[in-house]
Amino acid sequence: MVVCVQQPMFTELFGASYRYSGAGVGYQVASVVGGGFTPFIAAALVTFSGGSWHSVALYLTAGCLLSALTALMMKKHPVD
């Protein structure tokens, strides 16, 4: 479901001359940062909170809020 919305969004974010690079680099860096470190952060949060999963839920909620704020702040650009 996310990919259905994501590709048209990338088309509007970047100009035609650097659209592929901009979308590719942005997607891959976000995958490394968001997906690569999240298991370690979640394990540390569970350890520090005494085995409670609530801290992980708050961490994921913060990530969702950050994503929503970023999406709301994006400006629409004309497509080349």
Contacts in CASP RR format, 6 or more apart in sequence:
PFRMAT RR
TARGET T0000
AUTHOR 0000-0000-0000
METHOD contacts of the structure
MODEL  1
MVVCVQQPMFTELFGASYRYSGAGVGYQVASVVGGGFTPFIAAALVTFSG
GSWHSVALYLTAGCLLSALTALMMKKHPVD
6 27 0 8 1.000
9 74 0 8 1.000
10 19 0 8 1.000
10 22 0 8 1.000
10 23 0 8 1.000
10 27 0 8 1.000
11 19 0 8 1.000
11 79 0 8 1.000
12 76 0 8 1.000
12 77 0 8 1.000
12 79 0 8 1.000
13 23 0 8 1.000
13 74 0 8 1.000
13 77 0 8 1.000
14 22 0 8 1.000
14 23 0 8 1.000
15 77 0 8 1.000
15 80 0 8 1.000
16 80 0 8 1.000
17 80 0 8 1.000
41 59 0 8 1.000
42 56 0 8 1.000
42 59 0 8 1.000
45 55 0 8 1.000
45 56 0 8 1.000
45 59 0 8 1.000
46 52 0 8 1.000
46 53 0 8 1.000
46 55 0 8 1.000
46 56 0 8 1.000
48 55 0 8 1.000
49 55 0 8 1.000
END
